[in-house]
Amino acid sequence: MVALLLAAVIGGLIGNLIGRFLPDGAVKTLFETDKRIGFGPLTVDFFSISFTFGLWLQINFVSVLMIILVIIYFRWWYL
């Protein structure tokens, strides 16, 4: 599970870095476009304790590609 999360983070970073150096066009759009999934801050306030929860995931093409490669690697390695 940690490997999948790490692959998504590193893939997103690589995708944004590659997208910055590409010329304008369809490939740059593919690398820079991301989808936000999640929910904003939700605060639960009790009398003396307050909790704030929130989670946003930004997934792009390279992060999905890295997740697929990690899944293939671990399926090959552990079978």
Phi and psi in radians as a Rosetta constraint file:
Dihedral C 1 N 2 CA 2 C 2 CIRCULARHARMONIC -1.151 0.35
Dihedral N 2 CA 2 C 2 N 3 CIRCULARHARMONIC -0.656 0.35
Dihedral C 2 N 3 CA 3 C 3 CIRCULARHARMONIC -1.122 0.35
Dihedral N 3 CA 3 C 3 N 4 CIRCULARHARMONIC -0.663 0.35
Dihedral C 3 N 4 CA 4 C 4 CIRCULARHARMONIC -1.168 0.35
Dihedral N 4 CA 4 C 4 N 5 CIRCULARHARMONIC -0.740 0.35
Dihedral C 4 N 5 CA 5 C 5 CIRCULARHARMONIC -1.145 0.35
Dihedral N 5 CA 5 C 5 N 6 CIRCULARHARMONIC -0.741 0.35
Dihedral C 5 N 6 CA 6 C 6 CIRCULARHARMONIC -1.133 0.35
Dihedral N 6 CA 6 C 6 N 7 CIRCULARHARMONIC -0.673 0.35
Dihedral C 6 N 7 CA 7 C 7 CIRCULARHARMONIC -1.122 0.35
Dihedral N 7 CA 7 C 7 N 8 CIRCULARHARMONIC -0.691 0.35
Dihedral C 7 N 8 CA 8 C 8 CIRCULARHARMONIC -1.153 0.35
Dihedral N 8 CA 8 C 8 N 9 CIRCULARHARMONIC -0.718 0.35
Dihedral C 8 N 9 CA 9 C 9 CIRCULARHARMONIC -1.186 0.35
Dihedral N 9 CA 9 C 9 N 10 CIRCULARHARMONIC -0.834 0.35
Dihedral C 9 N 10 CA 10 C 10 CIRCULARHARMONIC -1.162 0.35
Dihedral N 10 CA 10 C 10 N 11 CIRCULARHARMONIC -0.686 0.35
Dihedral C 10 N 11 CA 11 C 11 CIRCULARHARMONIC -1.099 0.35
Dihedral N 11 CA 11 C 11 N 12 CIRCULARHARMONIC -0.697 0.35
Dihedral C 11 N 12 CA 12 C 12 CIRCULARHARMONIC -1.128 0.35
Dihedral N 12 CA 12 C 12 N 13 CIRCULARHARMONIC -0.707 0.35
Dihedral C 12 N 13 CA 13 C 13 CIRCULARHARMONIC -1.127 0.35
Dihedral N 13 CA 13 C 13 N 14 CIRCULARHARMONIC -0.795 0.35
Dihedral C 13 N 14 CA 14 C 14 CIRCULARHARMONIC -1.125 0.35
Dihedral N 14 CA 14 C 14 N 15 CIRCULARHARMONIC -0.728 0.35
Dihedral C 14 N 15 CA 15 C 15 CIRCULARHARMONIC -1.077 0.35
Dihedral N 15 CA 15 C 15 N 16 CIRCULARHARMONIC -0.739 0.35
Dihedral C 15 N 16 CA 16 C 16 CIRCULARHARMONIC -1.191 0.35
Dihedral N 16 CA 16 C 16 N 17 CIRCULARHARMONIC -0.672 0.35
Dihedral C 16 N 17 CA 17 C 17 CIRCULARHARMONIC -1.152 0.35
Dihedral N 17 CA 17 C 17 N 18 CIRCULARHARMONIC -0.764 0.35
Dihedral C 17 N 18 CA 18 C 18 CIRCULARHARMONIC -1.143 0.35
Dihedral N 18 CA 18 C 18 N 19 CIRCULARHARMONIC -0.708 0.35
Dihedral C 18 N 19 CA 19 C 19 CIRCULARHARMONIC -1.104 0.35
Dihedral N 19 CA 19 C 19 N 20 CIRCULARHARMONIC -0.509 0.35
Dihedral C 19 N 20 CA 20 C 20 CIRCULARHARMONIC -1.211 0.35
Dihedral N 20 CA 20 C 20 N 21 CIRCULARHARMONIC -0.531 0.35
Dihedral C 20 N 21 CA 21 C 21 CIRCULARHARMONIC -1.675 0.35
Dihedral N 21 CA 21 C 21 N 22 CIRCULARHARMONIC -0.095 0.35
Dihedral C 21 N 22 CA 22 C 22 CIRCULARHARMONIC -1.456 0.35
Dihedral N 22 CA 22 C 22 N 23 CIRCULARHARMONIC 2.597 0.35
Dihedral C 22 N 23 CA 23 C 23 CIRCULARHARMONIC -1.241 0.35
Dihedral N 23 CA 23 C 23 N 24 CIRCULARHARMONIC 2.815 0.35
Dihedral C 23 N 24 CA 24 C 24 CIRCULARHARMONIC -1.038 0.35
Dihedral N 24 CA 24 C 24 N 25 CIRCULARHARMONIC 2.398 0.35
Dihedral C 24 N 25 CA 25 C 25 CIRCULARHARMONIC 2.793 0.35
Dihedral N 25 CA 25 C 25 N 26 CIRCULARHARMONIC -2.938 0.35
Dihedral C 25 N 26 CA 26 C 26 CIRCULARHARMONIC -1.205 0.35
Dihedral N 26 CA 26 C 26 N 27 CIRCULARHARMONIC -0.636 0.35
Dihedral C 26 N 27 CA 27 C 27 CIRCULARHARMONIC -1.196 0.35
Dihedral N 27 CA 27 C 27 N 28 CIRCULARHARMONIC -0.692 0.35
Dihedral C 27 N 28 CA 28 C 28 CIRCULARHARMONIC -1.108 0.35
Dihedral N 28 CA 28 C 28 N 29 CIRCULARHARMONIC -0.713 0.35
Dihedral C 28 N 29 CA 29 C 29 CIRCULARHARMONIC -1.097 0.35
Dihedral N 29 CA 29 C 29 N 30 CIRCULARHARMONIC -0.691 0.35
Dihedral C 29 N 30 CA 30 C 30 CIRCULARHARMONIC -1.103 0.35
Dihedral N 30 CA 30 C 30 N 31 CIRCULARHARMONIC -0.730 0.35
Dihedral C 30 N 31 CA 31 C 31 CIRCULARHARMONIC -1.342 0.35
Dihedral N 31 CA 31 C 31 N 32 CIRCULARHARMONIC -0.558 0.35
Dihedral C 31 N 32 CA 32 C 32 CIRCULARHARMONIC -1.620 0.35
Dihedral N 32 CA 32 C 32 N 33 CIRCULARHARMONIC -0.328 0.35
Dihedral C 32 N 33 CA 33 C 33 CIRCULARHARMONIC -1.303 0.35
Dihedral N 33 CA 33 C 33 N 34 CIRCULARHARMONIC 2.284 0.35
Dihedral C 33 N 34 CA 34 C 34 CIRCULARHARMONIC -2.319 0.35
Dihedral N 34 CA 34 C 34 N 35 CIRCULARHARMONIC 2.800 0.35
Dihedral C 34 N 35 CA 35 C 35 CIRCULARHARMONIC -2.035 0.35
Dihedral N 35 CA 35 C 35 N 36 CIRCULARHARMONIC 2.204 0.35
Dihedral C 35 N 36 CA 36 C 36 CIRCULARHARMONIC -1.604 0.35
Dihedral N 36 CA 36 C 36 N 37 CIRCULARHARMONIC 2.226 0.35
Dihedral C 36 N 37 CA 37 C 37 CIRCULARHARMONIC -2.213 0.35
Dihedral N 37 CA 37 C 37 N 38 CIRCULARHARMONIC 2.330 0.35
Dihedral C 37 N 38 CA 38 C 38 CIRCULARHARMONIC 2.505 0.35
Dihedral N 38 CA 38 C 38 N 39 CIRCULARHARMONIC -2.765 0.35
Dihedral C 38 N 39 CA 39 C 39 CIRCULARHARMONIC -2.500 0.35
Dihedral N 39 CA 39 C 39 N 40 CIRCULARHARMONIC 2.655 0.35
Dihedral C 39 N 40 CA 40 C 40 CIRCULARHARMONIC -1.331 0.35
Dihedral N 40 CA 40 C 40 N 41 CIRCULARHARMONIC -3.016 0.35
Dihedral C 40 N 41 CA 41 C 41 CIRCULARHARMONIC -1.120 0.35
Dihedral N 41 CA 41 C 41 N 42 CIRCULARHARMONIC 2.294 0.35
Dihedral C 41 N 42 CA 42 C 42 CIRCULARHARMONIC -2.098 0.35
Dihedral N 42 CA 42 C 42 N 43 CIRCULARHARMONIC 2.085 0.35
Dihedral C 42 N 43 CA 43 C 43 CIRCULARHARMONIC -1.852 0.35
Dihedral N 43 CA 43 C 43 N 44 CIRCULARHARMONIC 2.248 0.35
Dihedral C 43 N 44 CA 44 C 44 CIRCULARHARMONIC -1.931 0.35
Dihedral N 44 CA 44 C 44 N 45 CIRCULARHARMONIC 2.019 0.35
Dihedral C 44 N 45 CA 45 C 45 CIRCULARHARMONIC -1.979 0.35
Dihedral N 45 CA 45 C 45 N 46 CIRCULARHARMONIC 1.988 0.35
Dihedral C 45 N 46 CA 46 C 46 CIRCULARHARMONIC -1.700 0.35
Dihedral N 46 CA 46 C 46 N 47 CIRCULARHARMONIC -3.007 0.35
Dihedral C 46 N 47 CA 47 C 47 CIRCULARHARMONIC -1.161 0.35
Dihedral N 47 CA 47 C 47 N 48 CIRCULARHARMONIC -0.799 0.35
Dihedral C 47 N 48 CA 48 C 48 CIRCULARHARMONIC -2.071 0.35
Dihedral N 48 CA 48 C 48 N 49 CIRCULARHARMONIC -0.099 0.35
Dihedral C 48 N 49 CA 49 C 49 CIRCULARHARMONIC -2.262 0.35
Dihedral N 49 CA 49 C 49 N 50 CIRCULARHARMONIC 2.433 0.35
Dihedral C 49 N 50 CA 50 C 50 CIRCULARHARMONIC -2.253 0.35
Dihedral N 50 CA 50 C 50 N 51 CIRCULARHARMONIC 2.284 0.35
Dihedral C 50 N 51 CA 51 C 51 CIRCULARHARMONIC -1.995 0.35
Dihedral N 51 CA 51 C 51 N 52 CIRCULARHARMONIC 2.432 0.35
Dihedral C 51 N 52 CA 52 C 52 CIRCULARHARMONIC -2.188 0.35
Dihedral N 52 CA 52 C 52 N 53 CIRCULARHARMONIC 2.180 0.35
Dihedral C 52 N 53 CA 53 C 53 CIRCULARHARMONIC -2.073 0.35
Dihedral N 53 CA 53 C 53 N 54 CIRCULARHARMONIC 2.553 0.35
Dihedral C 53 N 54 CA 54 C 54 CIRCULARHARMONIC -2.985 0.35
Dihedral N 54 CA 54 C 54 N 55 CIRCULARHARMONIC 2.596 0.35
Dihedral C 54 N 55 CA 55 C 55 CIRCULARHARMONIC -2.673 0.35
Dihedral N 55 CA 55 C 55 N 56 CIRCULARHARMONIC 2.163 0.35
Dihedral C 55 N 56 CA 56 C 56 CIRCULARHARMONIC -2.209 0.35
Dihedral N 56 CA 56 C 56 N 57 CIRCULARHARMONIC 2.276 0.35
Dihedral C 56 N 57 CA 57 C 57 CIRCULARHARMONIC -2.033 0.35
Dihedral N 57 CA 57 C 57 N 58 CIRCULARHARMONIC 2.242 0.35
Dihedral C 57 N 58 CA 58 C 58 CIRCULARHARMONIC -1.931 0.35
Dihedral N 58 CA 58 C 58 N 59 CIRCULARHARMONIC 1.941 0.35
Dihedral C 58 N 59 CA 59 C 59 CIRCULARHARMONIC -1.956 0.35
Dihedral N 59 CA 59 C 59 N 60 CIRCULARHARMONIC 2.278 0.35
Dihedral C 59 N 60 CA 60 C 60 CIRCULARHARMONIC -2.123 0.35
Dihedral N 60 CA 60 C 60 N 61 CIRCULARHARMONIC -3.062 0.35
Dihedral C 60 N 61 CA 61 C 61 CIRCULARHARMONIC -1.057 0.35
Dihedral N 61 CA 61 C 61 N 62 CIRCULARHARMONIC -0.787 0.35
Dihedral C 61 N 62 CA 62 C 62 CIRCULARHARMONIC -1.231 0.35
Dihedral N 62 CA 62 C 62 N 63 CIRCULARHARMONIC -0.601 0.35
Dihedral C 62 N 63 CA 63 C 63 CIRCULARHARMONIC -1.177 0.35
Dihedral N 63 CA 63 C 63 N 64 CIRCULARHARMONIC -0.659 0.35
Dihedral C 63 N 64 CA 64 C 64 CIRCULARHARMONIC -1.146 0.35
Dihedral N 64 CA 64 C 64 N 65 CIRCULARHARMONIC -0.715 0.35
Dihedral C 64 N 65 CA 65 C 65 CIRCULARHARMONIC -1.096 0.35
Dihedral N 65 CA 65 C 65 N 66 CIRCULARHARMONIC -0.725 0.35
Dihedral C 65 N 66 CA 66 C 66 CIRCULARHARMONIC -1.155 0.35
Dihedral N 66 CA 66 C 66 N 67 CIRCULARHARMONIC -0.682 0.35
Dihedral C 66 N 67 CA 67 C 67 CIRCULARHARMONIC -1.096 0.35
Dihedral N 67 CA 67 C 67 N 68 CIRCULARHARMONIC -0.753 0.35
Dihedral C 67 N 68 CA 68 C 68 CIRCULARHARMONIC -1.104 0.35
Dihedral N 68 CA 68 C 68 N 69 CIRCULARHARMONIC -0.739 0.35
Dihedral C 68 N 69 CA 69 C 69 CIRCULARHARMONIC -1.122 0.35
Dihedral N 69 CA 69 C 69 N 70 CIRCULARHARMONIC -0.655 0.35
Dihedral C 69 N 70 CA 70 C 70 CIRCULARHARMONIC -1.168 0.35
Dihedral N 70 CA 70 C 70 N 71 CIRCULARHARMONIC -0.714 0.35
Dihedral C 70 N 71 CA 71 C 71 CIRCULARHARMONIC -1.092 0.35
Dihedral N 71 CA 71 C 71 N 72 CIRCULARHARMONIC -0.776 0.35
Dihedral C 71 N 72 CA 72 C 72 CIRCULARHARMONIC -1.110 0.35
Dihedral N 72 CA 72 C 72 N 73 CIRCULARHARMONIC -0.739 0.35
Dihedral C 72 N 73 CA 73 C 73 CIRCULARHARMONIC -1.067 0.35
Dihedral N 73 CA 73 C 73 N 74 CIRCULARHARMONIC -0.839 0.35
Dihedral C 73 N 74 CA 74 C 74 CIRCULARHARMONIC -1.237 0.35
Dihedral N 74 CA 74 C 74 N 75 CIRCULARHARMONIC -0.553 0.35
Dihedral C 74 N 75 CA 75 C 75 CIRCULARHARMONIC -1.162 0.35
Dihedral N 75 CA 75 C 75 N 76 CIRCULARHARMONIC -0.687 0.35
Dihedral C 75 N 76 CA 76 C 76 CIRCULARHARMONIC -1.224 0.35
Dihedral N 76 CA 76 C 76 N 77 CIRCULARHARMONIC -0.713 0.35
Dihedral C 76 N 77 CA 77 C 77 CIRCULARHARMONIC -1.249 0.35
Dihedral N 77 CA 77 C 77 N 78 CIRCULARHARMONIC -0.672 0.35
Dihedral C 77 N 78 CA 78 C 78 CIRCULARHARMONIC -1.725 0.35
Dihedral N 78 CA 78 C 78 N 79 CIRCULARHARMONIC 0.077 0.35
